[in-house]
Structure formats: C-alpha cells, structure tokens
Amino acid sequence: MSEENIKKKTIEDKLTTIKYNCSSKPHLAADEQKCRNCENRCCTYICPAGVYSYDENQNIINVEYENCLECGACRIACPYNAIGWEYPRAGHGVIYKQS
Amino acid sequence: MEDTEVQKFDVIVVGAGPSGVSAALAAKRGGAKTLLIERSSYAGAKNMIGGAVFLTALKEIFPDSWEQAPFERYINKHTWSLLTDNSSVDISCDFPGAKKSASIYRSKFDLWLVEKAKEEGVYFAPSTLVLNLLVKEGFICGVQTELEEIHSDVVILADGVNSLLARQIGLRKEYKPKDTVLSVKETIKLSRETIEERFCLKGSSKGGAARNFIGGLGLKDAPFGLGFMYTYDDCLSLGLGLSIEDLIKYKLNPSDLLEKLKEHPVVSPLIQGGELVEYSAHLIPEGGYKKLPKLYKNGVLVAGDAAGFVNGIHFEGTNYALISGKYAGETAAYAIKIKDYSKKTLKLYKKKLENSFILKDLKSYKNVMENLYSRTNSLMNYYPAFASDFFKIFCGANCVAKRDEFRGLFVRFIKQRSLRELFYDIKTFLGCVFGVLK
C-alpha cells in the first residue's frame, strides 16, 4: 500500500466509501429565487458532501440530494433560509457502518 | 413495529441514539409501556462519533453489562498537539488500564444499546419517521409517522442535533452558525500491529489512544477548529471539528481542510499506508448554556444533542446524552404513575438536570467557547508558533548563546504581539478559568 492511498482525496472519492439507500423523492430543495440573488452561496463550499453547485448557464443551484450526509450544515449556514431541509423517508438516505 | 396491535403507549421516545435508548430504558424500568422510534432501518446508521463513549455514564445505565458493549479500544492515553506548518509541541497523559472512555463505531454500539432496551421490554420501531407531534388541548399526546398516528401520554424527543420536532413545537430556535460545529471524519484502515506500534500500545489489552490537534492547517486566517484522532482495533479515525461561522467567513470546504491536516508532517506518518474505509460528517451543538432550549412542555421532554447538551472543551456529549436521557425517562415514568403529564410535573426533569453535573457544567462553561472563539488567531496560529520557537531553542543546541536566543524570542514576542492582544489573551484565559471555578 502506498501513501497515495490515503492522500489527496476529493469529495467524490470519499463519497464512494459511503453506503446509501437513495430515495426517489428529494428531501432537500433550494429556493430558486432566493439563491439567484444570493451573493455568497456558501452552500456550494460548506457542504461536506458537495451537494450544492451553482449552474451559471441556468442561474440555479443544483442539488444532488442523493449524496447528502444529513448533517444539516447547509440549513444552519444559509443566511436566507432558502434550503428546504427534511429527513429522507424512513429507512432511506445515508447508512454509516464505521463512523 | 413488533406489536402492531398496540397503538397507545405511556411513553414514546423519538430517536434511538444513546439519549433515546437511555430514556426509553429509564421509562420502562419505571413501569411505563414504552415505544422507541428510529428513522433509519437500524440504530446508529445516521450517527457519527469522533471516537469515544464515556464509560462512567454508561456504567450508570448498564451497571452489570456495560463491559459487554462493542468497544474497540479503551482510550487511556491522550495527547494534545499544538501544530505549526512543520512542527508539533505536545502534552500527553497516560492512565494505563483506566477505562474511562472507549472508541466505538456507532453502527455497532447503538445497535447494542437498542438490543439491551429490547431485552428489558422496550418496544422498538425502526424505519419509522416521525413527521409531526400530535397536540390535543395544549398537550403533546403522540406522534404522526409517515404511516400512522401513535398515541402516548408523554413524548421524549431524542432526535439529535437537528431536532426538527423540538423546533416544530417551539421548544427550540434554529441554531446560528456561531453555535454550531461541523465535524468531518475519515475512518482509516491499518493493521492492528501498525496501530499498536505507532501509538505505543503493545502489551496493553485493548489499550488505545486519542490525539487532538490545534492549528496546523497552513492558513493565515485559520478557522476555529480542532483535529481529533482515535485508535480503533484495526482502524484510526481522523477528523476535524470546524466552526460553521468561520467556514462561511473564509469560504472554506471542510473536506479540503481535513486533507490539509492529513498532509501535515506530524499527522501524515500516523496514517501512512492506511486505506479510507468511510467518510462521514455530523453537526455538534456548541451553543451551550446560553442556547439551551425549553427542556419540557405539557406532555414532552427533550434530551441529548436535541437539547444541545454538549461540552465541547472536554469533548463531552455521549455522557450528557445517556444521563439526560435517563432523567427524562425517569421523569416520564413518574408522570405516568401520578397521571399528570403537565409541565408542572415534567419540571422535575429540569430539577434533576440542575442538580447534576450536566447543567452545573454547562452553566460554569457558558462563556468558555465564546471566549476561546474570540481568540481564534491566538489559539490557532500565534501560540503554536511561539511554543515551536521556544522548543527550537530549548532543544536545538544551535551553537548560539542561549541568552541571545531567548532574548531574541522575548523581543519578538513583545514586538509581534501588541500589548492589547496580549491583554485580551490573558483576560480570556483567566475569564475561562475563573468562570469554571467560581
């Protein structure tokens, strides 16, 4: 095993280690209007799973709710209360095994 | 649910973490018919811990069986490290065989807790999401799940840091970024031999170590945060707790910061050759005493992380969860016995908390986090660098007169550090100490 095994992982690399039972129904929603006018969009960098990304062409926030770790950081961080945040349906979402 | 016939319980506990299980057990032991609800398909699946559960509290809940819990290693050795970009100044303590805390995986530990509760007759409903609480004539009287209404005389909310339910019924306000820490963690697999060698654990039965890292993220504007590392049987956990306010302010990504810590010359040899087996993230409520919610209302109590019972300085949280859960369960059982579920009776819960270490500690520590946060730069950058410079002289044998070296250090200290900053550092330090002791 080399040092590279553990070093320099991207969020995408890290998310491959996590098991999910994805729900077809999103449990997160970004308010298009509020997000359009947001100057900072801190959700795009604060989320430990990189769920939120800004699409400049369409001028919207993309929400990859399937990757959500259900921590709630985005909800606390958003200054405009623009993120609809619920728990995934029962039995769905992230399934930690060694955390 | 295991007994589908029964739709009315004395007590319903929402959330099967340490606090919820402890609450359900105390209620059941007090004679109440108790249902424990968990939204994931098995307990622990949504949970993450830096590393260790505190065993004095666990013993109080399970006096006979606590040693059978799925512990990985007993954390008898603790090291705090002040990091600069390329050095570390450490302070360490070692209590061989002390068994005051143990590293655990939540998926195994929480499952064990739930099994113990089931053995004692608590009904358990996994894969059950509570959407709302039922209210009748100003009293909480049950829960609305995705599928059905379930009634009870008392509901205990142990639904964790995000507690949507406590906010729904006005027990608690939304936390602010300043009051909340985001913790990101990696579980890293190594061989048992490698871990025992790197942390000097050979020959001790299930002995383990924890390390904390202050600074070392290589940033001028460093966020308020603390790195942590725990030994498991054949894994290490390595994580970072970071102020959400600072992540926002400095536009930082928590995963990138963890990568920086992993690359630190003192940290990287510890994890070298390891394989990432799981990445995780969780919030920690660190608002403390000033942000305490209302702890009870007619027919409802709130315990554990949902109530914000955490002492970040000492990494205490699981002990608060277990003991606050116990008090909530005991109070609920008493209310059932005297058939009064009003806030007048449930106030007993707050009394129990006030008489215990939980609210005593939270009260005496109420300014500590805020004070330390106000000195972020001193803690994360300045003093680690100063300590490093001091020991570079002390241990360096640099063939320069010590008097010149120490004088230089002293002059730099006075010059670089304005008296104003120094004054606030000392004032904050003394404020923290006297706040706790007075």
Boltz contact constraints between the chains, C-beta under 6 A:
constraints:
  - contact:
      token1: [A, 1]
      token2: [B, 273]
      max_distance: 6.0
  - contact:
      token1: [A, 3]
      token2: [B, 272]
      max_distance: 6.0
  - contact:
      token1: [A, 5]
      token2: [B, 275]
      max_distance: 6.0
  - contact:
      token1: [A, 6]
      token2: [B, 271]
      max_distance: 6.0
  - contact:
      token1: [A, 6]
      token2: [B, 274]
      max_distance: 6.0
  - contact:
      token1: [A, 11]
      token2: [B, 255]
      max_distance: 6.0
  - contact:
      token1: [A, 14]
      token2: [B, 279]
      max_distance: 6.0
  - contact:
      token1: [A, 17]
      token2: [B, 276]
      max_distance: 6.0
  - contact:
      token1: [A, 17]
      token2: [B, 278]
      max_distance: 6.0
  - contact:
      token1: [A, 17]
      token2: [B, 279]
      max_distance: 6.0
  - contact:
      token1: [A, 42]
      token2: [B, 248]
      max_distance: 6.0
  - contact:
      token1: [A, 45]
      token2: [B, 251]
      max_distance: 6.0
  - contact:
      token1: [A, 45]
      token2: [B, 253]
      max_distance: 6.0
  - contact:
      token1: [A, 46]
      token2: [B, 247]
      max_distance: 6.0
  - contact:
      token1: [A, 48]
      token2: [B, 184]
      max_distance: 6.0
  - contact:
      token1: [A, 48]
      token2: [B, 254]
      max_distance: 6.0
  - contact:
      token1: [A, 48]
      token2: [B, 255]
      max_distance: 6.0
  - contact:
      token1: [A, 48]
      token2: [B, 281]
      max_distance: 6.0
  - contact:
      token1: [A, 69]
      token2: [B, 281]
      max_distance: 6.0
  - contact:
      token1: [A, 71]
      token2: [B, 281]
      max_distance: 6.0
  - contact:
      token1: [A, 71]
      token2: [B, 282]
      max_distance: 6.0
  - contact:
      token1: [A, 71]
      token2: [B, 283]
      max_distance: 6.0
  - contact:
      token1: [A, 72]
      token2: [B, 162]
      max_distance: 6.0
  - contact:
      token1: [A, 72]
      token2: [B, 283]
      max_distance: 6.0
  - contact:
      token1: [A, 73]
      token2: [B, 182]
      max_distance: 6.0
  - contact:
      token1: [A, 76]
      token2: [B, 175]
      max_distance: 6.0
  - contact:
      token1: [A, 76]
      token2: [B, 177]
      max_distance: 6.0
  - contact:
      token1: [A, 76]
      token2: [B, 180]
      max_distance: 6.0
  - contact:
      token1: [A, 76]
      token2: [B, 244]
      max_distance: 6.0
  - contact:
      token1: [A, 77]
      token2: [B, 177]
      max_distance: 6.0
  - contact:
      token1: [A, 77]
      token2: [B, 244]
      max_distance: 6.0
  - contact:
      token1: [A, 77]
      token2: [B, 248]
      max_distance: 6.0
  - contact:
      token1: [A, 87]
      token2: [B, 39]
      max_distance: 6.0
  - contact:
      token1: [A, 87]
      token2: [B, 129]
      max_distance: 6.0
  - contact:
      token1: [A, 90]
      token2: [B, 39]
      max_distance: 6.0
  - contact:
      token1: [A, 90]
      token2: [B, 127]
      max_distance: 6.0
  - contact:
      token1: [A, 90]
      token2: [B, 128]
      max_distance: 6.0
  - contact:
      token1: [A, 90]
      token2: [B, 129]
      max_distance: 6.0
  - contact:
      token1: [A, 90]
      token2: [B, 146]
      max_distance: 6.0
  - contact:
      token1: [A, 91]
      token2: [B, 41]
      max_distance: 6.0
  - contact:
      token1: [A, 91]
      token2: [B, 127]
      max_distance: 6.0
  - contact:
      token1: [A, 95]
      token2: [B, 45]
      max_distance: 6.0
  - contact:
      token1: [A, 96]
      token2: [B, 45]
      max_distance: 6.0
  - contact:
      token1: [A, 96]
      token2: [B, 107]
      max_distance: 6.0
  - contact:
      token1: [A, 96]
      token2: [B, 280]
      max_distance: 6.0
  - contact:
      token1: [A, 97]
      token2: [B, 107]
      max_distance: 6.0
  - contact:
      token1: [A, 98]
      token2: [B, 105]
      max_distance: 6.0
  - contact:
      token1: [A, 98]
      token2: [B, 187]
      max_distance: 6.0
  - contact:
      token1: [A, 98]
      token2: [B, 277]
      max_distance: 6.0
  - contact:
      token1: [A, 98]
      token2: [B, 278]
      max_distance: 6.0
  - contact:
      token1: [A, 99]
      token2: [B, 48]
      max_distance: 6.0
  - contact:
      token1: [A, 99]
      token2: [B, 278]
      max_distance: 6.0
  - contact:
      token1: [A, 99]
      token2: [B, 280]
      max_distance: 6.0
